[in-house]
Amino acid sequence: MAESKSYTTGHEIKSILINIASALLFILPVAAYFYMEHAKEMIAGVAASFALAYIAPPMGWMRPHPYSDMPGNRPKQS
């Protein structure tokens, strides 16, 4: 019987956190324009979201990739 290979769906937590942080970064200028009194808090929120995305496993700035040459950067297989 053929062995089924598991594959990544692209829904790893690191990928999702990077997508959210990037979306917040693109929304920041518009939100800061309309709510100038909260601009520093919004900038801190975007910085915190990128920090959270950075420390999510696998640690680092790269998104998990199934064909990565670095074993630590491959997504976890279920």
PDB file with SEQRES, HELIX, SHEET and CRYST1 records, atoms N, CA, C and O in Angstrom:
SEQRES   1 A   78  MET ALA GLU SER LYS SER TYR THR THR GLY HIS GLU ILE          
SEQRES   2 A   78  LYS SER ILE LEU ILE ASN ILE ALA SER ALA LEU LEU PHE          
SEQRES   3 A   78  ILE LEU PRO VAL ALA ALA TYR PHE TYR MET GLU HIS ALA          
SEQRES   4 A   78  LYS GLU MET ILE ALA GLY VAL ALA ALA SER PHE ALA LEU          
SEQRES   5 A   78  ALA TYR ILE ALA PRO PRO MET GLY TRP MET ARG PRO HIS          
SEQRES   6 A   78  PRO TYR SER ASP MET PRO GLY ASN ARG PRO LYS GLN SER          
HELIX    1 AA1 ILE A   13  PHE A   34  1                                  22    
HELIX    2 AA2 MET A   36  HIS A   38  5                                   3    
HELIX    3 AA3 ALA A   39  ILE A   55  1                                  17    
HELIX    4 AA4 PRO A   71  ASN A   73  5                                   3    
CRYST1    1.000    1.000    1.000  90.00  90.00  90.00 P 1           1          
ATOM      1  N   MET A   1       0.838  -1.168   0.000  1.00  0.00           N  
ATOM      2  CA  MET A   1       0.000   0.000   0.000  1.00  0.00           C  
ATOM      3  C   MET A   1       0.890   1.242   0.000  1.00  0.00           C  
ATOM      4  O   MET A   1       1.894   1.293   0.712  1.00  0.00           O  
ATOM      5  N   ALA A   2       0.528   2.216  -0.781  1.00  0.00           N  
ATOM      6  CA  ALA A   2       1.331   3.439  -0.907  1.00  0.00           C  
ATOM      7  C   ALA A   2       1.209   4.274   0.363  1.00  0.00           C  
ATOM      8  O   ALA A   2       0.138   4.408   0.955  1.00  0.00           O  
ATOM      9  N   GLU A   3       2.332   4.819   0.747  1.00  0.00           N  
ATOM     10  CA  GLU A   3       2.356   5.663   1.933  1.00  0.00           C  
ATOM     11  C   GLU A   3       1.914   7.072   1.564  1.00  0.00           C  
ATOM     12  O   GLU A   3       2.435   7.660   0.617  1.00  0.00           O  
ATOM     13  N   SER A   4       0.970   7.607   2.296  1.00  0.00           N  
ATOM     14  CA  SER A   4       0.496   8.960   1.985  1.00  0.00           C  
ATOM     15  C   SER A   4       1.463   9.974   2.577  1.00  0.00           C  
ATOM     16  O   SER A   4       1.888   9.843   3.725  1.00  0.00           O  
ATOM     17  N   LYS A   5       1.803  10.972   1.796  1.00  0.00           N  
ATOM     18  CA  LYS A   5       2.694  12.031   2.260  1.00  0.00           C  
ATOM     19  C   LYS A   5       1.853  13.173   2.808  1.00  0.00           C  
ATOM     20  O   LYS A   5       0.855  13.579   2.213  1.00  0.00           O  
ATOM     21  N   SER A   6       2.276  13.674   3.943  1.00  0.00           N  
ATOM     22  CA  SER A   6       1.589  14.849   4.473  1.00  0.00           C  
ATOM     23  C   SER A   6       2.197  16.086   3.820  1.00  0.00           C  
ATOM     24  O   SER A   6       3.375  16.091   3.463  1.00  0.00           O  
ATOM     25  N   TYR A   7       1.420  17.096   3.670  1.00  0.00           N  
ATOM     26  CA  TYR A   7       1.887  18.328   3.035  1.00  0.00           C  
ATOM     27  C   TYR A   7       1.416  19.509   3.853  1.00  0.00           C  
ATOM     28  O   TYR A   7       0.489  19.416   4.657  1.00  0.00           O  
ATOM     29  N   THR A   8       2.079  20.606   3.624  1.00  0.00           N  
ATOM     30  CA  THR A   8       1.723  21.814   4.355  1.00  0.00           C  
ATOM     31  C   THR A   8       0.578  22.539   3.653  1.00  0.00           C  
ATOM     32  O   THR A   8       0.511  22.574   2.424  1.00  0.00           O  
ATOM     33  N   THR A   9      -0.312  23.112   4.442  1.00  0.00           N  
ATOM     34  CA  THR A   9      -1.438  23.851   3.883  1.00  0.00           C  
ATOM     35  C   THR A   9      -1.171  25.343   3.840  1.00  0.00           C  
ATOM     36  O   THR A   9      -1.971  26.108   3.301  1.00  0.00           O  
ATOM     37  N   GLY A  10      -0.042  25.758   4.409  1.00  0.00           N  
ATOM     38  CA  GLY A  10       0.254  27.188   4.456  1.00  0.00           C  
ATOM     39  C   GLY A  10      -0.386  27.891   5.633  1.00  0.00           C  
ATOM     40  O   GLY A  10      -0.369  29.119   5.718  1.00  0.00           O  
ATOM     41  N   HIS A  11      -0.958  27.102   6.554  1.00  0.00           N  
ATOM     42  CA  HIS A  11      -1.620  27.696   7.708  1.00  0.00           C  
ATOM     43  C   HIS A  11      -0.793  27.524   8.984  1.00  0.00           C  
ATOM     44  O   HIS A  11      -1.352  27.367  10.069  1.00  0.00           O  
ATOM     45  N   GLU A  12       0.525  27.554   8.857  1.00  0.00           N  
ATOM     46  CA  GLU A  12       1.360  27.498  10.047  1.00  0.00           C  
ATOM     47  C   GLU A  12       1.198  28.805  10.815  1.00  0.00           C  
ATOM     48  O   GLU A  12       0.920  29.852  10.230  1.00  0.00           O  
ATOM     49  N   ILE A  13       1.375  28.732  12.123  1.00  0.00           N  
ATOM     50  CA  ILE A  13       1.156  29.909  12.965  1.00  0.00           C  
ATOM     51  C   ILE A  13       2.090  31.048  12.568  1.00  0.00           C  
ATOM     52  O   ILE A  13       1.690  32.212  12.609  1.00  0.00           O  
ATOM     53  N   LYS A  14       3.325  30.735  12.186  1.00  0.00           N  
ATOM     54  CA  LYS A  14       4.275  31.784  11.800  1.00  0.00           C  
ATOM     55  C   LYS A  14       3.781  32.509  10.543  1.00  0.00           C  
ATOM     56  O   LYS A  14       3.852  33.736  10.475  1.00  0.00           O  
ATOM     57  N   SER A  15       3.288  31.773   9.561  1.00  0.00           N  
ATOM     58  CA  SER A  15       2.778  32.394   8.337  1.00  0.00           C  
ATOM     59  C   SER A  15       1.590  33.304   8.622  1.00  0.00           C  
ATOM     60  O   SER A  15       1.479  34.392   8.057  1.00  0.00           O  
ATOM     61  N   ILE A  16       0.714  32.854   9.496  1.00  0.00           N  
ATOM     62  CA  ILE A  16      -0.458  33.658   9.839  1.00  0.00           C  
ATOM     63  C   ILE A  16      -0.044  34.930  10.577  1.00  0.00           C  
ATOM     64  O   ILE A  16      -0.574  36.006  10.303  1.00  0.00           O  
ATOM     65  N   LEU A  17       0.904  34.811  11.515  1.00  0.00           N  
ATOM     66  CA  LEU A  17       1.366  35.987  12.255  1.00  0.00           C  
ATOM     67  C   LEU A  17       2.068  36.987  11.341  1.00  0.00           C  
ATOM     68  O   LEU A  17       1.894  38.195  11.502  1.00  0.00           O  
ATOM     69  N   ILE A  18       2.851  36.504  10.392  1.00  0.00           N  
ATOM     70  CA  ILE A  18       3.517  37.406   9.438  1.00  0.00           C  
ATOM     71  C   ILE A  18       2.475  38.120   8.579  1.00  0.00           C  
ATOM     72  O   ILE A  18       2.613  39.313   8.307  1.00  0.00           O  
ATOM     73  N   ASN A  19       1.435  37.404   8.148  1.00  0.00           N  
ATOM     74  CA  ASN A  19       0.376  38.026   7.346  1.00  0.00           C  
ATOM     75  C   ASN A  19      -0.371  39.098   8.132  1.00  0.00           C  
ATOM     76  O   ASN A  19      -0.670  40.165   7.596  1.00  0.00           O  
ATOM     77  N   ILE A  20      -0.671  38.822   9.391  1.00  0.00           N  
ATOM     78  CA  ILE A  20      -1.378  39.807  10.225  1.00  0.00           C  
ATOM     79  C   ILE A  20      -0.512  41.038  10.462  1.00  0.00           C  
ATOM     80  O   ILE A  20      -0.989  42.167  10.347  1.00  0.00           O  
ATOM     81  N   ALA A  21       0.773  40.820  10.795  1.00  0.00           N  
ATOM     82  CA  ALA A  21       1.674  41.946  11.036  1.00  0.00           C  
ATOM     83  C   ALA A  21       1.837  42.797   9.778  1.00  0.00           C  
ATOM     84  O   ALA A  21       1.875  44.024   9.863  1.00  0.00           O  
ATOM     85  N   SER A  22       1.932  42.166   8.628  1.00  0.00           N  
ATOM     86  CA  SER A  22       2.066  42.916   7.376  1.00  0.00           C  
ATOM     87  C   SER A  22       0.804  43.707   7.066  1.00  0.00           C  
ATOM     88  O   SER A  22       0.885  44.842   6.597  1.00  0.00           O  
ATOM     89  N   ALA A  23      -0.358  43.123   7.323  1.00  0.00           N  
ATOM     90  CA  ALA A  23      -1.614  43.842   7.094  1.00  0.00           C  
ATOM     91  C   ALA A  23      -1.706  45.061   8.012  1.00  0.00           C  
ATOM     92  O   ALA A  23      -2.134  46.134   7.586  1.00  0.00           O  
ATOM     93  N   LEU A  24      -1.302  44.892   9.271  1.00  0.00           N  
ATOM     94  CA  LEU A  24      -1.312  46.035  10.194  1.00  0.00           C  
ATOM     95  C   LEU A  24      -0.359  47.129   9.736  1.00  0.00           C  
ATOM     96  O   LEU A  24      -0.652  48.315   9.891  1.00  0.00           O  
ATOM     97  N   LEU A  25       0.776  46.740   9.175  1.00  0.00           N  
ATOM     98  CA  LEU A  25       1.734  47.725   8.688  1.00  0.00           C  
ATOM     99  C   LEU A  25       1.150  48.535   7.533  1.00  0.00           C  
ATOM    100  O   LEU A  25       1.391  49.738   7.442  1.00  0.00           O  
ATOM    101  N   PHE A  26       0.385  47.892   6.648  1.00  0.00           N  
ATOM    102  CA  PHE A  26      -0.211  48.612   5.527  1.00  0.00           C  
ATOM    103  C   PHE A  26      -1.376  49.488   5.970  1.00  0.00           C  
ATOM    104  O   PHE A  26      -1.642  50.516   5.347  1.00  0.00           O  
ATOM    105  N   ILE A  27      -2.073  49.103   7.033  1.00  0.00           N  
ATOM    106  CA  ILE A  27      -3.202  49.885   7.544  1.00  0.00           C  
ATOM    107  C   ILE A  27      -2.730  51.063   8.388  1.00  0.00           C  
ATOM    108  O   ILE A  27      -3.447  52.056   8.518  1.00  0.00           O  
ATOM    109  N   LEU A  28      -1.529  50.964   8.964  1.00  0.00           N  
ATOM    110  CA  LEU A  28      -1.031  51.966   9.908  1.00  0.00           C  
ATOM    111  C   LEU A  28      -1.069  53.405   9.385  1.00  0.00           C  
ATOM    112  O   LEU A  28      -1.562  54.272  10.106  1.00  0.00           O  
ATOM    113  N   PRO A  29      -0.581  53.714   8.182  1.00  0.00           N  
ATOM    114  CA  PRO A  29      -0.599  55.127   7.753  1.00  0.00           C  
ATOM    115  C   PRO A  29      -2.006  55.734   7.681  1.00  0.00           C  
ATOM    116  O   PRO A  29      -2.210  56.892   8.045  1.00  0.00           O  
ATOM    117  N   VAL A  30      -2.955  54.950   7.214  1.00  0.00           N  
ATOM    118  CA  VAL A  30      -4.329  55.464   7.107  1.00  0.00           C  
ATOM    119  C   VAL A  30      -4.916  55.662   8.501  1.00  0.00           C  
ATOM    120  O   VAL A  30      -5.536  56.687   8.781  1.00  0.00           O  
ATOM    121  N   ALA A  31      -4.716  54.680   9.365  1.00  0.00           N  
ATOM    122  CA  ALA A  31      -5.247  54.790  10.727  1.00  0.00           C  
ATOM    123  C   ALA A  31      -4.575  55.946  11.472  1.00  0.00           C  
ATOM    124  O   ALA A  31      -5.242  56.681  12.201  1.00  0.00           O  
ATOM    125  N   ALA A  32      -3.278  56.108  11.296  1.00  0.00           N  
ATOM    126  CA  ALA A  32      -2.570  57.204  11.968  1.00  0.00           C  
ATOM    127  C   ALA A  32      -3.028  58.565  11.450  1.00  0.00           C  
ATOM    128  O   ALA A  32      -3.049  59.538  12.204  1.00  0.00           O  
ATOM    129  N   TYR A  33      -3.393  58.640  10.179  1.00  0.00           N  
ATOM    130  CA  TYR A  33      -3.887  59.900   9.621  1.00  0.00           C  
ATOM    131  C   TYR A  33      -5.211  60.307  10.265  1.00  0.00           C  
ATOM    132  O   TYR A  33      -5.412  61.473  10.603  1.00  0.00           O  
ATOM    133  N   PHE A  34      -6.103  59.347  10.430  1.00  0.00           N  
ATOM    134  CA  PHE A  34      -7.416  59.660  10.975  1.00  0.00           C  
ATOM    135  C   PHE A  34      -7.434  59.753  12.499  1.00  0.00           C  
ATOM    136  O   PHE A  34      -8.274  60.452  13.065  1.00  0.00           O  
ATOM    137  N   TYR A  35      -6.523  59.060  13.162  1.00  0.00           N  
ATOM    138  CA  TYR A  35      -6.482  59.044  14.628  1.00  0.00           C  
ATOM    139  C   TYR A  35      -5.090  59.430  15.107  1.00  0.00           C  
ATOM    140  O   TYR A  35      -4.384  58.613  15.699  1.00  0.00           O  
ATOM    141  N   MET A  36      -4.692  60.682  14.850  1.00  0.00           N  
ATOM    142  CA  MET A  36      -3.347  61.158  15.191  1.00  0.00           C  
ATOM    143  C   MET A  36      -3.050  61.051  16.682  1.00  0.00           C  
ATOM    144  O   MET A  36      -1.899  60.834  17.061  1.00  0.00           O  
ATOM    145  N   GLU A  37      -4.049  61.197  17.524  1.00  0.00           N  
ATOM    146  CA  GLU A  37      -3.807  61.160  18.970  1.00  0.00           C  
ATOM    147  C   GLU A  37      -3.413  59.764  19.457  1.00  0.00           C  
ATOM    148  O   GLU A  37      -2.889  59.623  20.562  1.00  0.00           O  
ATOM    149  N   HIS A  38      -3.659  58.735  18.648  1.00  0.00           N  
ATOM    150  CA  HIS A  38      -3.307  57.362  19.022  1.00  0.00           C  
ATOM    151  C   HIS A  38      -2.191  56.791  18.151  1.00  0.00           C  
ATOM    152  O   HIS A  38      -1.993  55.576  18.124  1.00  0.00           O  
ATOM    153  N   ALA A  39      -1.464  57.642  17.445  1.00  0.00           N  
ATOM    154  CA  ALA A  39      -0.454  57.167  16.496  1.00  0.00           C  
ATOM    155  C   ALA A  39       0.658  56.375  17.186  1.00  0.00           C  
ATOM    156  O   ALA A  39       1.076  55.337  16.673  1.00  0.00           O  
ATOM    157  N   LYS A  40       1.138  56.838  18.325  1.00  0.00           N  
ATOM    158  CA  LYS A  40       2.227  56.133  19.021  1.00  0.00           C  
ATOM    159  C   LYS A  40       1.784  54.752  19.490  1.00  0.00           C  
ATOM    160  O   LYS A  40       2.558  53.798  19.418  1.00  0.00           O  
ATOM    161  N   GLU A  41       0.563  54.637  19.964  1.00  0.00           N  
ATOM    162  CA  GLU A  41       0.055  53.333  20.389  1.00  0.00           C  
ATOM    163  C   GLU A  41      -0.095  52.384  19.202  1.00  0.00           C  
ATOM    164  O   GLU A  41       0.184  51.191  19.320  1.00  0.00           O  
ATOM    165  N   MET A  42      -0.535  52.913  18.059  1.00  0.00           N  
ATOM    166  CA  MET A  42      -0.673  52.067  16.873  1.00  0.00           C  
ATOM    167  C   MET A  42       0.687  51.602  16.364  1.00  0.00           C  
ATOM    168  O   MET A  42       0.837  50.456  15.941  1.00  0.00           O  
ATOM    169  N   ILE A  43       1.682  52.496  16.405  1.00  0.00           N  
ATOM    170  CA  ILE A  43       3.036  52.112  15.996  1.00  0.00           C  
ATOM    171  C   ILE A  43       3.576  51.039  16.931  1.00  0.00           C  
ATOM    172  O   ILE A  43       4.212  50.085  16.481  1.00  0.00           O  
ATOM    173  N   ALA A  44       3.329  51.186  18.227  1.00  0.00           N  
ATOM    174  CA  ALA A  44       3.771  50.174  19.189  1.00  0.00           C  
ATOM    175  C   ALA A  44       3.071  48.835  18.944  1.00  0.00           C  
ATOM    176  O   ALA A  44       3.678  47.776  19.100  1.00  0.00           O  
ATOM    177  N   GLY A  45       1.806  48.887  18.562  1.00  0.00           N  
ATOM    178  CA  GLY A  45       1.072  47.656  18.257  1.00  0.00           C  
ATOM    179  C   GLY A  45       1.622  46.933  17.046  1.00  0.00           C  
ATOM    180  O   GLY A  45       1.725  45.707  17.039  1.00  0.00           O  
ATOM    181  N   VAL A  46       1.978  47.699  16.016  1.00  0.00           N  
ATOM    182  CA  VAL A  46       2.563  47.093  14.819  1.00  0.00           C  
ATOM    183  C   VAL A  46       3.933  46.507  15.149  1.00  0.00           C  
ATOM    184  O   VAL A  46       4.264  45.410  14.699  1.00  0.00           O  
ATOM    185  N   ALA A  47       4.727  47.227  15.927  1.00  0.00           N  
ATOM    186  CA  ALA A  47       6.045  46.715  16.328  1.00  0.00           C  
ATOM    187  C   ALA A  47       5.900  45.444  17.164  1.00  0.00           C  
ATOM    188  O   ALA A  47       6.673  44.501  16.998  1.00  0.00           O  
ATOM    189  N   ALA A  48       4.930  45.416  18.047  1.00  0.00           N  
ATOM    190  CA  ALA A  48       4.696  44.221  18.860  1.00  0.00           C  
ATOM    191  C   ALA A  48       4.251  43.044  18.006  1.00  0.00           C  
ATOM    192  O   ALA A  48       4.642  41.905  18.265  1.00  0.00           O  
ATOM    193  N   SER A  49       3.433  43.310  16.987  1.00  0.00           N  
ATOM    194  CA  SER A  49       2.984  42.209  16.126  1.00  0.00           C  
ATOM    195  C   SER A  49       4.145  41.627  15.330  1.00  0.00           C  
ATOM    196  O   SER A  49       4.203  40.414  15.126  1.00  0.00           O  
ATOM    197  N   PHE A  50       5.070  42.471  14.878  1.00  0.00           N  
ATOM    198  CA  PHE A  50       6.249  41.958  14.182  1.00  0.00           C  
ATOM    199  C   PHE A  50       7.175  41.214  15.140  1.00  0.00           C  
ATOM    200  O   PHE A  50       7.779  40.212  14.758  1.00  0.00           O  
ATOM    201  N   ALA A  51       7.297  41.693  16.389  1.00  0.00           N  
ATOM    202  CA  ALA A  51       8.119  40.990  17.374  1.00  0.00           C  
ATOM    203  C   ALA A  51       7.532  39.609  17.674  1.00  0.00           C  
ATOM    204  O   ALA A  51       8.271  38.634  17.808  1.00  0.00           O  
ATOM    205  N   LEU A  52       6.219  39.530  17.779  1.00  0.00           N  
ATOM    206  CA  LEU A  52       5.557  38.251  18.013  1.00  0.00           C  
ATOM    207  C   LEU A  52       5.763  37.309  16.831  1.00  0.00           C  
ATOM    208  O   LEU A  52       6.014  36.119  17.019  1.00  0.00           O  
ATOM    209  N   ALA A  53       5.657  37.839  15.618  1.00  0.00           N  
ATOM    210  CA  ALA A  53       5.881  37.008  14.428  1.00  0.00           C  
ATOM    211  C   ALA A  53       7.327  36.533  14.364  1.00  0.00           C  
ATOM    212  O   ALA A  53       7.592  35.427  13.892  1.00  0.00           O  
ATOM    213  N   TYR A  54       8.261  37.350  14.832  1.00  0.00           N  
ATOM    214  CA  TYR A  54       9.674  36.977  14.800  1.00  0.00           C  
ATOM    215  C   TYR A  54       9.987  35.835  15.761  1.00  0.00           C  
ATOM    216  O   TYR A  54      10.753  34.933  15.422  1.00  0.00           O  
ATOM    217  N   ILE A  55       9.398  35.868  16.962  1.00  0.00           N  
ATOM    218  CA  ILE A  55       9.737  34.849  17.950  1.00  0.00           C  
ATOM    219  C   ILE A  55       8.896  33.582  17.824  1.00  0.00           C  
ATOM    220  O   ILE A  55       9.170  32.597  18.510  1.00  0.00           O  
ATOM    221  N   ALA A  56       7.889  33.585  16.972  1.00  0.00           N  
ATOM    222  CA  ALA A  56       7.084  32.375  16.774  1.00  0.00           C  
ATOM    223  C   ALA A  56       7.947  31.306  16.116  1.00  0.00           C  
ATOM    224  O   ALA A  56       8.789  31.618  15.273  1.00  0.00           O  
ATOM    225  N   PRO A  57       7.741  30.041  16.500  1.00  0.00           N  
ATOM    226  CA  PRO A  57       8.575  28.980  15.923  1.00  0.00           C  
ATOM    227  C   PRO A  57       8.268  28.766  14.448  1.00  0.00           C  
ATOM    228  O   PRO A  57       7.098  28.858  14.078  1.00  0.00           O  
ATOM    229  N   PRO A  58       9.218  28.492  13.597  1.00  0.00           N  
ATOM    230  CA  PRO A  58      10.651  28.494  13.859  1.00  0.00           C  
ATOM    231  C   PRO A  58      11.158  29.917  14.015  1.00  0.00           C  
ATOM    232  O   PRO A  58      10.787  30.809  13.252  1.00  0.00           O  
ATOM    233  N   MET A  59      12.011  30.120  15.015  1.00  0.00           N  
ATOM    234  CA  MET A  59      12.502  31.459  15.367  1.00  0.00           C  
ATOM    235  C   MET A  59      13.245  32.086  14.194  1.00  0.00           C  
ATOM    236  O   MET A  59      14.036  31.422  13.524  1.00  0.00           O  
ATOM    237  N   GLY A  60      12.989  33.353  13.952  1.00  0.00           N  
ATOM    238  CA  GLY A  60      13.690  34.062  12.889  1.00  0.00           C  
ATOM    239  C   GLY A  60      12.738  34.824  12.006  1.00  0.00           C  
ATOM    240  O   GLY A  60      11.534  34.877  12.255  1.00  0.00           O  
ATOM    241  N   TRP A  61      13.294  35.412  10.973  1.00  0.00           N  
ATOM    242  CA  TRP A  61      12.503  36.289  10.112  1.00  0.00           C  
ATOM    243  C   TRP A  61      11.924  35.571   8.906  1.00  0.00           C  
ATOM    244  O   TRP A  61      11.107  36.152   8.191  1.00  0.00           O  
ATOM    245  N   MET A  62      12.319  34.324   8.651  1.00  0.00           N  
ATOM    246  CA  MET A  62      11.862  33.631   7.444  1.00  0.00           C  
ATOM    247  C   MET A  62      10.577  32.846   7.693  1.00  0.00           C  
ATOM    248  O   MET A  62      10.366  32.287   8.769  1.00  0.00           O  
ATOM    249  N   ARG A  63       9.743  32.823   6.686  1.00  0.00           N  
ATOM    250  CA  ARG A  63       8.499  32.066   6.716  1.00  0.00           C  
ATOM    251  C   ARG A  63       8.827  30.584   6.518  1.00  0.00           C  
ATOM    252  O   ARG A  63       9.696  30.261   5.708  1.00  0.00           O  
ATOM    253  N   PRO A  64       8.154  29.667   7.239  1.00  0.00           N  
ATOM    254  CA  PRO A  64       8.406  28.240   7.030  1.00  0.00           C  
ATOM    255  C   PRO A  64       8.135  27.840   5.586  1.00  0.00           C  
ATOM    256  O   PRO A  64       7.153  28.267   4.978  1.00  0.00           O  
ATOM    257  N   HIS A  65       9.025  27.014   5.052  1.00  0.00           N  
ATOM    258  CA  HIS A  65       8.906  26.604   3.663  1.00  0.00           C  
ATOM    259  C   HIS A  65       9.184  25.110   3.564  1.00  0.00           C  
ATOM    260  O   HIS A  65      10.209  24.647   4.064  1.00  0.00           O  
ATOM    261  N   PRO A  66       8.298  24.342   2.934  1.00  0.00           N  
ATOM    262  CA  PRO A  66       8.475  22.882   2.913  1.00  0.00           C  
ATOM    263  C   PRO A  66       9.719  22.418   2.171  1.00  0.00           C  
ATOM    264  O   PRO A  66      10.201  21.317   2.436  1.00  0.00           O  
ATOM    265  N   TYR A  67      10.255  23.207   1.257  1.00  0.00           N  
ATOM    266  CA  TYR A  67      11.425  22.796   0.487  1.00  0.00           C  
ATOM    267  C   TYR A  67      12.684  23.538   0.928  1.00  0.00           C  
ATOM    268  O   TYR A  67      13.630  23.670   0.153  1.00  0.00           O  
ATOM    269  N   SER A  68      12.699  24.020   2.164  1.00  0.00           N  
ATOM    270  CA  SER A  68      13.832  24.772   2.678  1.00  0.00           C  
ATOM    271  C   SER A  68      15.051  23.865   2.828  1.00  0.00           C  
ATOM    272  O   SER A  68      14.923  22.690   3.170  1.00  0.00           O  
ATOM    273  N   ASP A  69      16.226  24.421   2.570  1.00  0.00           N  
ATOM    274  CA  ASP A  69      17.468  23.674   2.779  1.00  0.00           C  
ATOM    275  C   ASP A  69      17.815  23.574   4.254  1.00  0.00           C  
ATOM    276  O   ASP A  69      18.620  22.731   4.649  1.00  0.00           O  
ATOM    277  N   MET A  70      17.217  24.423   5.063  1.00  0.00           N  
ATOM    278  CA  MET A  70      17.480  24.407   6.499  1.00  0.00           C  
ATOM    279  C   MET A  70      16.387  23.596   7.195  1.00  0.00           C  
ATOM    280  O   MET A  70      15.220  23.986   7.157  1.00  0.00           O  
ATOM    281  N   PRO A  71      16.735  22.491   7.821  1.00  0.00           N  
ATOM    282  CA  PRO A  71      15.713  21.649   8.454  1.00  0.00           C  
ATOM    283  C   PRO A  71      14.898  22.399   9.525  1.00  0.00           C  
ATOM    284  O   PRO A  71      13.720  22.099   9.721  1.00  0.00           O  
ATOM    285  N   GLY A  72      15.508  23.354  10.207  1.00  0.00           N  
ATOM    286  CA  GLY A  72      14.779  24.087  11.236  1.00  0.00           C  
ATOM    287  C   GLY A  72      13.737  25.044  10.689  1.00  0.00           C  
ATOM    288  O   GLY A  72      12.907  25.544  11.449  1.00  0.00           O  
ATOM    289  N   ASN A  73      13.758  25.313   9.390  1.00  0.00           N  
ATOM    290  CA  ASN A  73      12.819  26.248   8.788  1.00  0.00           C  
ATOM    291  C   ASN A  73      11.685  25.528   8.053  1.00  0.00           C  
ATOM    292  O   ASN A  73      10.853  26.175   7.417  1.00  0.00           O  
ATOM    293  N   ARG A  74      11.646  24.224   8.134  1.00  0.00           N  
ATOM    294  CA  ARG A  74      10.554  23.471   7.496  1.00  0.00           C  
ATOM    295  C   ARG A  74       9.351  23.459   8.417  1.00  0.00           C  
ATOM    296  O   ARG A  74       9.514  23.423   9.637  1.00  0.00           O  
ATOM    297  N   PRO A  75       8.140  23.489   7.862  1.00  0.00           N  
ATOM    298  CA  PRO A  75       6.956  23.435   8.724  1.00  0.00           C  
ATOM    299  C   PRO A  75       6.855  22.089   9.409  1.00  0.00           C  
ATOM    300  O   PRO A  75       7.349  21.083   8.900  1.00  0.00           O  
ATOM    301  N   LYS A  76       6.214  22.075  10.566  1.00  0.00           N  
ATOM    302  CA  LYS A  76       6.033  20.818  11.292  1.00  0.00           C  
ATOM    303  C   LYS A  76       5.001  19.966  10.559  1.00  0.00           C  
ATOM    304  O   LYS A  76       3.944  20.462  10.169  1.00  0.00           O  
ATOM    305  N   GLN A  77       5.305  18.709  10.376  1.00  0.00           N  
ATOM    306  CA  GLN A  77       4.395  17.790   9.695  1.00  0.00           C  
ATOM    307  C   GLN A  77       3.507  17.124  10.736  1.00  0.00           C  
ATOM    308  O   GLN A  77       3.979  16.718  11.798  1.00  0.00           O  
ATOM    309  N   SER A  78       2.245  17.016  10.433  1.00  0.00           N  
ATOM    310  CA  SER A  78       1.321  16.385  11.386  1.00  0.00           C  
ATOM    311  C   SER A  78       1.199  14.908  11.144  1.00  0.00           C  
ATOM    312  O   SER A  78       0.462  14.225  11.855  1.00  0.00           O  
TER     313      SER A  78                                                      
END                                                                             
